[in-house]
């Protein structure tokens, strides 16, 4: 099994090589956490996300959704979570039009299986992967369980990702399973945090440390992650940058790569 400081083996071969024609950009967003804190709040955020997708689609060469798009997701064999039809419909529309959409599972939506690939033609990634976009190299992933520390979560993640845990949860009736999930979501750190509670940790930023460790082994021009819920743009050595995408409950931030520069932006304020 690869260590936490080593990209997955497939990352060395580039999961995607994408030329960027003039006027085209690649967009990155993460941590929409649809489903919290309540139906009206989630619905308003979903509508904003659809507006963002409409805003970027005309110039998009690809869109990366980098994990925790849903605050909870589990695919039963014949059932998916109720709701999110505006987002799902927009992703289907963009994918049907030929726009590549790349979806990374996060710690809240790791139990995503074949639905997005079969219904929406959206590729699913479960670990950091390397990409060549234009003439730059990117390492992209959600970010949970990477870097030093947090051994307790790393053990929990290994359990949750196990086929046995997934099989056992699938035995629960969807009403019970989704009810447990909603209760868990209401206690999540993002649902209960106020804007600004996540503070920059300096050298203790674990994903920044992860990027520096990987960069010492293999160069990437950009490291793009979510999970941290704090928009960050930090140097990695002398020739690379780490960008954390923030989240959409408070910040509504995303990144755009125009073939030359990666910029961290905010949508609708």
Order of alpha helices (4+ residues) and beta strands (2+ residues): beta-beta-alpha-beta-alpha-beta-alpha-beta-beta-beta-alpha-alpha-alpha-alpha-alpha-beta-beta-beta-beta-beta
